[in-house]
């Protein structure tokens, strides 16, 4: 039984790393969407800027739904 604990600990560590990368990817996607939206807006493409700007809350909402929440102590 002593050998099972390190394996499960390693598996949970790998899953935690994957969750962290997923969160970072979603935040990066939202930031890129925001930057693209602002760029389009100030380049004179207001409607396209608004359309791309709507992606930001959608991306963040997807992350809130898909990614599991960690327990807060």
mmJSON file of the N, C-alpha and C atoms, coordinates in Angstrom:
{"data_MODEL":{"atom_site":{
"group_PDB":["ATOM","ATOM","ATOM","ATOM","ATOM","ATOM","ATOM","ATOM","ATOM","ATOM","ATOM","ATOM","ATOM","ATOM","ATOM","ATOM","ATOM","ATOM","ATOM","ATOM","ATOM","ATOM","ATOM","ATOM","ATOM","ATOM","ATOM","ATOM","ATOM","ATOM","ATOM","ATOM","ATOM","ATOM","ATOM","ATOM","ATOM","ATOM","ATOM","ATOM","ATOM","ATOM","ATOM","ATOM","ATOM","ATOM","ATOM","ATOM","ATOM","ATOM","ATOM","ATOM","ATOM","ATOM","ATOM","ATOM","ATOM","ATOM","ATOM","ATOM","ATOM","ATOM","ATOM","ATOM","ATOM","ATOM","ATOM","ATOM","ATOM","ATOM","ATOM","ATOM","ATOM","ATOM","ATOM","ATOM","ATOM","ATOM","ATOM","ATOM","ATOM","ATOM","ATOM","ATOM","ATOM","ATOM","ATOM","ATOM","ATOM","ATOM","ATOM","ATOM","ATOM","ATOM","ATOM","ATOM","ATOM","ATOM","ATOM","ATOM","ATOM","ATOM","ATOM","ATOM","ATOM","ATOM","ATOM","ATOM","ATOM","ATOM","ATOM","ATOM","ATOM","ATOM","ATOM","ATOM","ATOM","ATOM","ATOM","ATOM","ATOM","ATOM","ATOM","ATOM","ATOM","ATOM","ATOM","ATOM","ATOM","ATOM","ATOM","ATOM","ATOM","ATOM","ATOM","ATOM","ATOM","ATOM","ATOM","ATOM","ATOM","ATOM","ATOM","ATOM","ATOM","ATOM","ATOM","ATOM","ATOM","ATOM","ATOM","ATOM","ATOM","ATOM","ATOM","ATOM","ATOM","ATOM","ATOM","ATOM","ATOM","ATOM","ATOM","ATOM","ATOM","ATOM","ATOM","ATOM","ATOM","ATOM","ATOM","ATOM","ATOM","ATOM","ATOM","ATOM","ATOM","ATOM","ATOM","ATOM","ATOM","ATOM","ATOM","ATOM","ATOM","ATOM","ATOM","ATOM","ATOM","ATOM","ATOM","ATOM","ATOM","ATOM","ATOM","ATOM","ATOM","ATOM","ATOM","ATOM","ATOM","ATOM","ATOM","ATOM","ATOM","ATOM","ATOM","ATOM","ATOM","ATOM","ATOM","ATOM","ATOM","ATOM","ATOM","ATOM","ATOM","ATOM","ATOM"],
"id":[1,2,3,4,5,6,7,8,9,10,11,12,13,14,15,16,17,18,19,20,21,22,23,24,25,26,27,28,29,30,31,32,33,34,35,36,37,38,39,40,41,42,43,44,45,46,47,48,49,50,51,52,53,54,55,56,57,58,59,60,61,62,63,64,65,66,67,68,69,70,71,72,73,74,75,76,77,78,79,80,81,82,83,84,85,86,87,88,89,90,91,92,93,94,95,96,97,98,99,100,101,102,103,104,105,106,107,108,109,110,111,112,113,114,115,116,117,118,119,120,121,122,123,124,125,126,127,128,129,130,131,132,133,134,135,136,137,138,139,140,141,142,143,144,145,146,147,148,149,150,151,152,153,154,155,156,157,158,159,160,161,162,163,164,165,166,167,168,169,170,171,172,173,174,175,176,177,178,179,180,181,182,183,184,185,186,187,188,189,190,191,192,193,194,195,196,197,198,199,200,201,202,203,204,205,206,207,208,209,210,211,212,213,214,215,216,217,218,219],
"type_symbol":["N","C","C","N","C","C","N","C","C","N","C","C","N","C","C","N","C","C","N","C","C","N","C","C","N","C","C","N","C","C","N","C","C","N","C","C","N","C","C","N","C","C","N","C","C","N","C","C","N","C","C","N","C","C","N","C","C","N","C","C","N","C","C","N","C","C","N","C","C","N","C","C","N","C","C","N","C","C","N","C","C","N","C","C","N","C","C","N","C","C","N","C","C","N","C","C","N","C","C","N","C","C","N","C","C","N","C","C","N","C","C","N","C","C","N","C","C","N","C","C","N","C","C","N","C","C","N","C","C","N","C","C","N","C","C","N","C","C","N","C","C","N","C","C","N","C","C","N","C","C","N","C","C","N","C","C","N","C","C","N","C","C","N","C","C","N","C","C","N","C","C","N","C","C","N","C","C","N","C","C","N","C","C","N","C","C","N","C","C","N","C","C","N","C","C","N","C","C","N","C","C","N","C","C","N","C","C","N","C","C","N","C","C","N","C","C","N","C","C"],
"label_atom_id":["N","CA","C","N","CA","C","N","CA","C","N","CA","C","N","CA","C","N","CA","C","N","CA","C","N","CA","C","N","CA","C","N","CA","C","N","CA","C","N","CA","C","N","CA","C","N","CA","C","N","CA","C","N","CA","C","N","CA","C","N","CA","C","N","CA","C","N","CA","C","N","CA","C","N","CA","C","N","CA","C","N","CA","C","N","CA","C","N","CA","C","N","CA","C","N","CA","C","N","CA","C","N","CA","C","N","CA","C","N","CA","C","N","CA","C","N","CA","C","N","CA","C","N","CA","C","N","CA","C","N","CA","C","N","CA","C","N","CA","C","N","CA","C","N","CA","C","N","CA","C","N","CA","C","N","CA","C","N","CA","C","N","CA","C","N","CA","C","N","CA","C","N","CA","C","N","CA","C","N","CA","C","N","CA","C","N","CA","C","N","CA","C","N","CA","C","N","CA","C","N","CA","C","N","CA","C","N","CA","C","N","CA","C","N","CA","C","N","CA","C","N","CA","C","N","CA","C","N","CA","C","N","CA","C","N","CA","C","N","CA","C","N","CA","C","N","CA","C","N","CA","C","N","CA","C"],
"label_alt_id":[null,null,null,null,null,null,null,null,null,null,null,null,null,null,null,null,null,null,null,null,null,null,null,null,null,null,null,null,null,null,null,null,null,null,null,null,null,null,null,null,null,null,null,null,null,null,null,null,null,null,null,null,null,null,null,null,null,null,null,null,null,null,null,null,null,null,null,null,null,null,null,null,null,null,null,null,null,null,null,null,null,null,null,null,null,null,null,null,null,null,null,null,null,null,null,null,null,null,null,null,null,null,null,null,null,null,null,null,null,null,null,null,null,null,null,null,null,null,null,null,null,null,null,null,null,null,null,null,null,null,null,null,null,null,null,null,null,null,null,null,null,null,null,null,null,null,null,null,null,null,null,null,null,null,null,null,null,null,null,null,null,null,null,null,null,null,null,null,null,null,null,null,null,null,null,null,null,null,null,null,null,null,null,null,null,null,null,null,null,null,null,null,null,null,null,null,null,null,null,null,null,null,null,null,null,null,null,null,null,null,null,null,null,null,null,null,null,null,null],
"label_comp_id":["UNK","UNK","UNK","UNK","UNK","UNK","UNK","UNK","UNK","UNK","UNK","UNK","UNK","UNK","UNK","UNK","UNK","UNK","UNK","UNK","UNK","UNK","UNK","UNK","UNK","UNK","UNK","UNK","UNK","UNK","UNK","UNK","UNK","UNK","UNK","UNK","UNK","UNK","UNK","UNK","UNK","UNK","UNK","UNK","UNK","UNK","UNK","UNK","UNK","UNK","UNK","UNK","UNK","UNK","UNK","UNK","UNK","UNK","UNK","UNK","UNK","UNK","UNK","UNK","UNK","UNK","UNK","UNK","UNK","UNK","UNK","UNK","UNK","UNK","UNK","UNK","UNK","UNK","UNK","UNK","UNK","UNK","UNK","UNK","UNK","UNK","UNK","UNK","UNK","UNK","UNK","UNK","UNK","UNK","UNK","UNK","UNK","UNK","UNK","UNK","UNK","UNK","UNK","UNK","UNK","UNK","UNK","UNK","UNK","UNK","UNK","UNK","UNK","UNK","UNK","UNK","UNK","UNK","UNK","UNK","UNK","UNK","UNK","UNK","UNK","UNK","UNK","UNK","UNK","UNK","UNK","UNK","UNK","UNK","UNK","UNK","UNK","UNK","UNK","UNK","UNK","UNK","UNK","UNK","UNK","UNK","UNK","UNK","UNK","UNK","UNK","UNK","UNK","UNK","UNK","UNK","UNK","UNK","UNK","UNK","UNK","UNK","UNK","UNK","UNK","UNK","UNK","UNK","UNK","UNK","UNK","UNK","UNK","UNK","UNK","UNK","UNK","UNK","UNK","UNK","UNK","UNK","UNK","UNK","UNK","UNK","UNK","UNK","UNK","UNK","UNK","UNK","UNK","UNK","UNK","UNK","UNK","UNK","UNK","UNK","UNK","UNK","UNK","UNK","UNK","UNK","UNK","UNK","UNK","UNK","UNK","UNK","UNK","UNK","UNK","UNK","UNK","UNK","UNK"],
"label_asym_id":["A","A","A","A","A","A","A","A","A","A","A","A","A","A","A","A","A","A","A","A","A","A","A","A","A","A","A","A","A","A","A","A","A","A","A","A","A","A","A","A","A","A","A","A","A","A","A","A","A","A","A","A","A","A","A","A","A","A","A","A","A","A","A","A","A","A","A","A","A","A","A","A","A","A","A","A","A","A","A","A","A","A","A","A","A","A","A","A","A","A","A","A","A","A","A","A","A","A","A","A","A","A","A","A","A","A","A","A","A","A","A","A","A","A","A","A","A","A","A","A","A","A","A","A","A","A","A","A","A","A","A","A","A","A","A","A","A","A","A","A","A","A","A","A","A","A","A","A","A","A","A","A","A","A","A","A","A","A","A","A","A","A","A","A","A","A","A","A","A","A","A","A","A","A","A","A","A","A","A","A","A","A","A","A","A","A","A","A","A","A","A","A","A","A","A","A","A","A","A","A","A","A","A","A","A","A","A","A","A","A","A","A","A","A","A","A","A","A","A"],
"label_entity_id":["1","1","1","1","1","1","1","1","1","1","1","1","1","1","1","1","1","1","1","1","1","1","1","1","1","1","1","1","1","1","1","1","1","1","1","1","1","1","1","1","1","1","1","1","1","1","1","1","1","1","1","1","1","1","1","1","1","1","1","1","1","1","1","1","1","1","1","1","1","1","1","1","1","1","1","1","1","1","1","1","1","1","1","1","1","1","1","1","1","1","1","1","1","1","1","1","1","1","1","1","1","1","1","1","1","1","1","1","1","1","1","1","1","1","1","1","1","1","1","1","1","1","1","1","1","1","1","1","1","1","1","1","1","1","1","1","1","1","1","1","1","1","1","1","1","1","1","1","1","1","1","1","1","1","1","1","1","1","1","1","1","1","1","1","1","1","1","1","1","1","1","1","1","1","1","1","1","1","1","1","1","1","1","1","1","1","1","1","1","1","1","1","1","1","1","1","1","1","1","1","1","1","1","1","1","1","1","1","1","1","1","1","1","1","1","1","1","1","1"],
"label_seq_id":[1,1,1,2,2,2,3,3,3,4,4,4,5,5,5,6,6,6,7,7,7,8,8,8,9,9,9,10,10,10,11,11,11,12,12,12,13,13,13,14,14,14,15,15,15,16,16,16,17,17,17,18,18,18,19,19,19,20,20,20,21,21,21,22,22,22,23,23,23,24,24,24,25,25,25,26,26,26,27,27,27,28,28,28,29,29,29,30,30,30,31,31,31,32,32,32,33,33,33,34,34,34,35,35,35,36,36,36,37,37,37,38,38,38,39,39,39,40,40,40,41,41,41,42,42,42,43,43,43,44,44,44,45,45,45,46,46,46,47,47,47,48,48,48,49,49,49,50,50,50,51,51,51,52,52,52,53,53,53,54,54,54,55,55,55,56,56,56,57,57,57,58,58,58,59,59,59,60,60,60,61,61,61,62,62,62,63,63,63,64,64,64,65,65,65,66,66,66,67,67,67,68,68,68,69,69,69,70,70,70,71,71,71,72,72,72,73,73,73],
"pdbx_PDB_ins_code":[null,null,null,null,null,null,null,null,null,null,null,null,null,null,null,null,null,null,null,null,null,null,null,null,null,null,null,null,null,null,null,null,null,null,null,null,null,null,null,null,null,null,null,null,null,null,null,null,null,null,null,null,null,null,null,null,null,null,null,null,null,null,null,null,null,null,null,null,null,null,null,null,null,null,null,null,null,null,null,null,null,null,null,null,null,null,null,null,null,null,null,null,null,null,null,null,null,null,null,null,null,null,null,null,null,null,null,null,null,null,null,null,null,null,null,null,null,null,null,null,null,null,null,null,null,null,null,null,null,null,null,null,null,null,null,null,null,null,null,null,null,null,null,null,null,null,null,null,null,null,null,null,null,null,null,null,null,null,null,null,null,null,null,null,null,null,null,null,null,null,null,null,null,null,null,null,null,null,null,null,null,null,null,null,null,null,null,null,null,null,null,null,null,null,null,null,null,null,null,null,null,null,null,null,null,null,null,null,null,null,null,null,null,null,null,null,null,null,null],
"Cartn_x":[0.808,0.0,0.851,2.036,2.902,3.286,3.277,3.642,2.487,1.275,0.119,0.046,0.369,0.256,1.134,2.426,3.209,2.679,2.159,1.627,0.407,-0.504,-1.683,-1.302,-0.285,0.18,0.764,1.52,2.102,1.003,-0.009,-1.121,-1.876,-2.098,-2.789,-1.936,-0.617,0.283,0.242,0.204,0.127,-1.202,-2.288,-3.591,-3.643,-3.005,-2.976,-2.21,-1.124,-0.368,-1.174,-1.925,-2.768,-3.876,-4.434,-5.471,-4.892,-3.695,-3.044,-2.778,-2.323,-2.09,-3.394,-4.459,-5.762,-6.247,-6.084,-6.481,-5.66,-4.367,-3.499,-3.877,-4.191,-4.589,-5.886,-6.851,-8.116,-7.916,-7.093,-6.825,-6.064,-5.131,-4.388,-5.326,-6.241,-7.202,-8.096,-8.519,-9.351,-8.555,-7.291,-6.452,-6.196,-5.926,-5.709,-6.987,-8.12,-9.394,-9.639,-9.338,-9.51,-8.589,-7.325,-6.369,-6.784,-7.239,-7.694,-8.928,-9.823,-11.026,-10.683,-9.795,-9.393,-8.67,-7.84,-7.12,-8.1,-9.067,-10.056,-10.865,-11.237,-12.039,-11.297,-10.033,-9.278,-8.751,-8.813,-8.44,-9.612,-10.758,-11.911,-12.912,-12.697,-13.622,-14.43,-15.331,-16.05,-16.896,-17.648,-18.524,-17.732,-16.636,-15.795,-15.171,-14.8,-14.244,-15.247,-16.506,-17.552,-17.768,-17.792,-18.009,-16.899,-15.669,-14.55,-14.54,-14.95,-15.013,-16.0,-17.027,-17.995,-17.411,-16.295,-15.663,-15.081,-14.651,-13.969,-14.843,-16.051,-16.86,-17.263,-17.386,-17.72,-16.588,-15.362,-14.199,-14.068,-14.227,-14.109,-15.243,-16.435,-17.56,-17.323,-16.785,-16.45,-15.458,-14.467,-13.497,-14.134,-15.07,-15.74,-16.599,-17.143,-17.999,-17.181,-16.167,-15.429,-14.4,-13.656,-12.589,-13.16,-12.686,-13.172,-12.65,-13.435,-13.021,-12.21,-11.241,-10.454,-11.115,-10.974,-11.574,-10.789,-11.501,-10.853,-10.925,-9.816,-9.784,-9.882],
"Cartn_y":[-1.195,0.0,1.26,1.192,2.366,2.826,1.92,2.293,2.963,2.779,3.369,4.875,5.292,6.702,7.608,7.301,8.191,8.251,7.151,7.146,8.052,7.963,8.818,10.266,10.49,11.852,12.429,11.609,12.064,12.342,11.491,11.687,12.972,13.247,14.479,15.692,15.555,16.653,16.934,15.877,16.039,16.678,16.245,16.837,18.294,18.633,20.024,20.877,20.34,21.067,21.272,20.265,20.379,21.404,21.422,22.408,23.82,23.982,25.289,25.757,24.842,25.197,25.553,24.848,25.145,26.527,26.843,28.178,29.267,29.027,29.994,30.16,29.067,29.122,29.919,29.694,30.432,31.922,32.247,33.658,34.311,33.575,34.108,34.335,33.398,33.553,34.772,34.987,36.151,37.445,37.441,38.64,38.954,37.93,38.139,38.656,38.115,38.567,40.039,40.401,41.794,42.725,42.329,43.161,43.3,42.209,42.261,43.149,43.071,43.895,45.384,45.741,47.14,47.602,46.728,47.072,47.327,46.451,46.627,47.903,48.168,49.351,50.632,50.751,51.964,52.014,50.894,50.895,51.314,51.571,52.025,50.937,49.742,48.629,48.388,49.323,49.293,48.036,47.654,46.487,45.197,45.049,43.868,43.881,45.066,45.185,44.777,45.18,44.784,43.276,42.727,41.285,40.491,40.867,40.16,40.42,41.602,41.917,41.049,40.575,39.682,38.305,37.986,36.69,36.612,37.746,37.73,37.126,37.621,36.989,35.554,35.27,33.9,32.937,33.347,32.509,32.315,33.393,33.293,32.459,32.564,31.743,30.275,29.982,28.607,28.036,28.826,28.376,28.134,28.983,28.813,27.56,27.196,26.012,24.735,24.743,23.534,23.157,24.125,23.815,23.572,22.554,22.295,23.355,23.603,24.577,23.854,24.568,24.015,24.365,23.507,23.759,24.841,25.793,26.866,26.552,26.721,26.422,27.685],
"Cartn_z":[0.0,0.0,0.0,0.497,0.543,-0.854,-1.833,-3.186,-3.926,-3.486,-4.156,-3.889,-2.698,-2.34,-3.206,-3.439,-4.291,-5.731,-6.23,-7.586,-7.684,-6.735,-6.769,-6.517,-5.699,-5.464,-6.748,-7.476,-8.736,-9.75,-9.796,-10.725,-10.405,-9.136,-8.769,-9.087,-8.964,-9.308,-10.808,-11.619,-13.073,-13.457,-12.825,-13.117,-12.703,-11.58,-11.138,-12.139,-12.688,-13.701,-14.971,-15.377,-16.565,-16.342,-15.143,-14.819,-14.848,-14.337,-14.333,-15.77,-16.626,-18.031,-18.726,-18.397,-18.998,-18.592,-17.324,-16.857,-17.551,-17.672,-18.325,-19.8,-20.466,-21.874,-22.042,-21.168,-21.263,-20.993,-20.006,-19.725,-20.874,-21.472,-22.613,-23.799,-24.035,-25.133,-24.907,-23.679,-23.367,-23.548,-23.135,-23.279,-24.748,-25.552,-26.989,-27.642,-27.253,-27.789,-27.438,-26.209,-25.782,-26.572,-26.715,-27.462,-28.927,-29.519,-30.907,-31.041,-30.073,-30.092,-30.038,-29.139,-29.011,-30.277,-30.835,-32.069,-33.212,-33.356,-34.414,-34.21,-32.978,-32.687,-33.089,-32.669,-32.961,-34.389,-35.109,-36.523,-37.398,-36.8,-37.553,-37.893,-37.402,-37.641,-36.365,-36.079,-34.808,-34.635,-35.651,-35.524,-35.321,-36.038,-35.843,-34.452,-33.963,-32.613,-31.551,-31.739,-30.788,-30.835,-32.052,-32.198,-31.507,-31.743,-31.116,-29.61,-29.187,-27.759,-27.002,-27.696,-27.064,-26.785,-27.385,-27.136,-25.73,-25.186,-23.883,-22.788,-22.541,-21.493,-21.838,-23.131,-23.519,-23.188,-23.46,-23.151,-21.646,-20.89,-19.432,-18.837,-19.397,-18.924,-19.218,-20.388,-20.726,-19.716,-19.355,-18.362,-17.003,-16.622,-15.334,-15.306,-16.445,-16.508,-16.623,-17.48,-17.81,-16.743,-16.266,-15.324,-13.921,-13.248,-11.886,-10.922,-9.929,-8.908,-7.829,-7.298,-6.207,-4.888,-3.922,-2.604,-1.885,-1.356,-0.599,0.876,1.547,2.984,3.8],
"occupancy":[1.0,1.0,1.0,1.0,1.0,1.0,1.0,1.0,1.0,1.0,1.0,1.0,1.0,1.0,1.0,1.0,1.0,1.0,1.0,1.0,1.0,1.0,1.0,1.0,1.0,1.0,1.0,1.0,1.0,1.0,1.0,1.0,1.0,1.0,1.0,1.0,1.0,1.0,1.0,1.0,1.0,1.0,1.0,1.0,1.0,1.0,1.0,1.0,1.0,1.0,1.0,1.0,1.0,1.0,1.0,1.0,1.0,1.0,1.0,1.0,1.0,1.0,1.0,1.0,1.0,1.0,1.0,1.0,1.0,1.0,1.0,1.0,1.0,1.0,1.0,1.0,1.0,1.0,1.0,1.0,1.0,1.0,1.0,1.0,1.0,1.0,1.0,1.0,1.0,1.0,1.0,1.0,1.0,1.0,1.0,1.0,1.0,1.0,1.0,1.0,1.0,1.0,1.0,1.0,1.0,1.0,1.0,1.0,1.0,1.0,1.0,1.0,1.0,1.0,1.0,1.0,1.0,1.0,1.0,1.0,1.0,1.0,1.0,1.0,1.0,1.0,1.0,1.0,1.0,1.0,1.0,1.0,1.0,1.0,1.0,1.0,1.0,1.0,1.0,1.0,1.0,1.0,1.0,1.0,1.0,1.0,1.0,1.0,1.0,1.0,1.0,1.0,1.0,1.0,1.0,1.0,1.0,1.0,1.0,1.0,1.0,1.0,1.0,1.0,1.0,1.0,1.0,1.0,1.0,1.0,1.0,1.0,1.0,1.0,1.0,1.0,1.0,1.0,1.0,1.0,1.0,1.0,1.0,1.0,1.0,1.0,1.0,1.0,1.0,1.0,1.0,1.0,1.0,1.0,1.0,1.0,1.0,1.0,1.0,1.0,1.0,1.0,1.0,1.0,1.0,1.0,1.0,1.0,1.0,1.0,1.0,1.0,1.0,1.0,1.0,1.0,1.0,1.0,1.0],
"B_iso_or_equiv":[0.0,0.0,0.0,0.0,0.0,0.0,0.0,0.0,0.0,0.0,0.0,0.0,0.0,0.0,0.0,0.0,0.0,0.0,0.0,0.0,0.0,0.0,0.0,0.0,0.0,0.0,0.0,0.0,0.0,0.0,0.0,0.0,0.0,0.0,0.0,0.0,0.0,0.0,0.0,0.0,0.0,0.0,0.0,0.0,0.0,0.0,0.0,0.0,0.0,0.0,0.0,0.0,0.0,0.0,0.0,0.0,0.0,0.0,0.0,0.0,0.0,0.0,0.0,0.0,0.0,0.0,0.0,0.0,0.0,0.0,0.0,0.0,0.0,0.0,0.0,0.0,0.0,0.0,0.0,0.0,0.0,0.0,0.0,0.0,0.0,0.0,0.0,0.0,0.0,0.0,0.0,0.0,0.0,0.0,0.0,0.0,0.0,0.0,0.0,0.0,0.0,0.0,0.0,0.0,0.0,0.0,0.0,0.0,0.0,0.0,0.0,0.0,0.0,0.0,0.0,0.0,0.0,0.0,0.0,0.0,0.0,0.0,0.0,0.0,0.0,0.0,0.0,0.0,0.0,0.0,0.0,0.0,0.0,0.0,0.0,0.0,0.0,0.0,0.0,0.0,0.0,0.0,0.0,0.0,0.0,0.0,0.0,0.0,0.0,0.0,0.0,0.0,0.0,0.0,0.0,0.0,0.0,0.0,0.0,0.0,0.0,0.0,0.0,0.0,0.0,0.0,0.0,0.0,0.0,0.0,0.0,0.0,0.0,0.0,0.0,0.0,0.0,0.0,0.0,0.0,0.0,0.0,0.0,0.0,0.0,0.0,0.0,0.0,0.0,0.0,0.0,0.0,0.0,0.0,0.0,0.0,0.0,0.0,0.0,0.0,0.0,0.0,0.0,0.0,0.0,0.0,0.0,0.0,0.0,0.0,0.0,0.0,0.0,0.0,0.0,0.0,0.0,0.0,0.0],
"pdbx_formal_charge":[null,null,null,null,null,null,null,null,null,null,null,null,null,null,null,null,null,null,null,null,null,null,null,null,null,null,null,null,null,null,null,null,null,null,null,null,null,null,null,null,null,null,null,null,null,null,null,null,null,null,null,null,null,null,null,null,null,null,null,null,null,null,null,null,null,null,null,null,null,null,null,null,null,null,null,null,null,null,null,null,null,null,null,null,null,null,null,null,null,null,null,null,null,null,null,null,null,null,null,null,null,null,null,null,null,null,null,null,null,null,null,null,null,null,null,null,null,null,null,null,null,null,null,null,null,null,null,null,null,null,null,null,null,null,null,null,null,null,null,null,null,null,null,null,null,null,null,null,null,null,null,null,null,null,null,null,null,null,null,null,null,null,null,null,null,null,null,null,null,null,null,null,null,null,null,null,null,null,null,null,null,null,null,null,null,null,null,null,null,null,null,null,null,null,null,null,null,null,null,null,null,null,null,null,null,null,null,null,null,null,null,null,null,null,null,null,null,null,null],
"auth_seq_id":[1,1,1,2,2,2,3,3,3,4,4,4,5,5,5,6,6,6,7,7,7,8,8,8,9,9,9,10,10,10,11,11,11,12,12,12,13,13,13,14,14,14,15,15,15,16,16,16,17,17,17,18,18,18,19,19,19,20,20,20,21,21,21,22,22,22,23,23,23,24,24,24,25,25,25,26,26,26,27,27,27,28,28,28,29,29,29,30,30,30,31,31,31,32,32,32,33,33,33,34,34,34,35,35,35,36,36,36,37,37,37,38,38,38,39,39,39,40,40,40,41,41,41,42,42,42,43,43,43,44,44,44,45,45,45,46,46,46,47,47,47,48,48,48,49,49,49,50,50,50,51,51,51,52,52,52,53,53,53,54,54,54,55,55,55,56,56,56,57,57,57,58,58,58,59,59,59,60,60,60,61,61,61,62,62,62,63,63,63,64,64,64,65,65,65,66,66,66,67,67,67,68,68,68,69,69,69,70,70,70,71,71,71,72,72,72,73,73,73],
"auth_comp_id":["UNK","UNK","UNK","UNK","UNK","UNK","UNK","UNK","UNK","UNK","UNK","UNK","UNK","UNK","UNK","UNK","UNK","UNK","UNK","UNK","UNK","UNK","UNK","UNK","UNK","UNK","UNK","UNK","UNK","UNK","UNK","UNK","UNK","UNK","UNK","UNK","UNK","UNK","UNK","UNK","UNK","UNK","UNK","UNK","UNK","UNK","UNK","UNK","UNK","UNK","UNK","UNK","UNK","UNK","UNK","UNK","UNK","UNK","UNK","UNK","UNK","UNK","UNK","UNK","UNK","UNK","UNK","UNK","UNK","UNK","UNK","UNK","UNK","UNK","UNK","UNK","UNK","UNK","UNK","UNK","UNK","UNK","UNK","UNK","UNK","UNK","UNK","UNK","UNK","UNK","UNK","UNK","UNK","UNK","UNK","UNK","UNK","UNK","UNK","UNK","UNK","UNK","UNK","UNK","UNK","UNK","UNK","UNK","UNK","UNK","UNK","UNK","UNK","UNK","UNK","UNK","UNK","UNK","UNK","UNK","UNK","UNK","UNK","UNK","UNK","UNK","UNK","UNK","UNK","UNK","UNK","UNK","UNK","UNK","UNK","UNK","UNK","UNK","UNK","UNK","UNK","UNK","UNK","UNK","UNK","UNK","UNK","UNK","UNK","UNK","UNK","UNK","UNK","UNK","UNK","UNK","UNK","UNK","UNK","UNK","UNK","UNK","UNK","UNK","UNK","UNK","UNK","UNK","UNK","UNK","UNK","UNK","UNK","UNK","UNK","UNK","UNK","UNK","UNK","UNK","UNK","UNK","UNK","UNK","UNK","UNK","UNK","UNK","UNK","UNK","UNK","UNK","UNK","UNK","UNK","UNK","UNK","UNK","UNK","UNK","UNK","UNK","UNK","UNK","UNK","UNK","UNK","UNK","UNK","UNK","UNK","UNK","UNK","UNK","UNK","UNK","UNK","UNK","UNK"],
"auth_asym_id":["A","A","A","A","A","A","A","A","A","A","A","A","A","A","A","A","A","A","A","A","A","A","A","A","A","A","A","A","A","A","A","A","A","A","A","A","A","A","A","A","A","A","A","A","A","A","A","A","A","A","A","A","A","A","A","A","A","A","A","A","A","A","A","A","A","A","A","A","A","A","A","A","A","A","A","A","A","A","A","A","A","A","A","A","A","A","A","A","A","A","A","A","A","A","A","A","A","A","A","A","A","A","A","A","A","A","A","A","A","A","A","A","A","A","A","A","A","A","A","A","A","A","A","A","A","A","A","A","A","A","A","A","A","A","A","A","A","A","A","A","A","A","A","A","A","A","A","A","A","A","A","A","A","A","A","A","A","A","A","A","A","A","A","A","A","A","A","A","A","A","A","A","A","A","A","A","A","A","A","A","A","A","A","A","A","A","A","A","A","A","A","A","A","A","A","A","A","A","A","A","A","A","A","A","A","A","A","A","A","A","A","A","A","A","A","A","A","A","A"],
"auth_atom_id":["N","CA","C","N","CA","C","N","CA","C","N","CA","C","N","CA","C","N","CA","C","N","CA","C","N","CA","C","N","CA","C","N","CA","C","N","CA","C","N","CA","C","N","CA","C","N","CA","C","N","CA","C","N","CA","C","N","CA","C","N","CA","C","N","CA","C","N","CA","C","N","CA","C","N","CA","C","N","CA","C","N","CA","C","N","CA","C","N","CA","C","N","CA","C","N","CA","C","N","CA","C","N","CA","C","N","CA","C","N","CA","C","N","CA","C","N","CA","C","N","CA","C","N","CA","C","N","CA","C","N","CA","C","N","CA","C","N","CA","C","N","CA","C","N","CA","C","N","CA","C","N","CA","C","N","CA","C","N","CA","C","N","CA","C","N","CA","C","N","CA","C","N","CA","C","N","CA","C","N","CA","C","N","CA","C","N","CA","C","N","CA","C","N","CA","C","N","CA","C","N","CA","C","N","CA","C","N","CA","C","N","CA","C","N","CA","C","N","CA","C","N","CA","C","N","CA","C","N","CA","C","N","CA","C","N","CA","C","N","CA","C","N","CA","C","N","CA","C","N","CA","C","N","CA","C"],
"pdbx_PDB_model_num":[1,1,1,1,1,1,1,1,1,1,1,1,1,1,1,1,1,1,1,1,1,1,1,1,1,1,1,1,1,1,1,1,1,1,1,1,1,1,1,1,1,1,1,1,1,1,1,1,1,1,1,1,1,1,1,1,1,1,1,1,1,1,1,1,1,1,1,1,1,1,1,1,1,1,1,1,1,1,1,1,1,1,1,1,1,1,1,1,1,1,1,1,1,1,1,1,1,1,1,1,1,1,1,1,1,1,1,1,1,1,1,1,1,1,1,1,1,1,1,1,1,1,1,1,1,1,1,1,1,1,1,1,1,1,1,1,1,1,1,1,1,1,1,1,1,1,1,1,1,1,1,1,1,1,1,1,1,1,1,1,1,1,1,1,1,1,1,1,1,1,1,1,1,1,1,1,1,1,1,1,1,1,1,1,1,1,1,1,1,1,1,1,1,1,1,1,1,1,1,1,1,1,1,1,1,1,1,1,1,1,1,1,1,1,1,1,1,1,1]
}}}
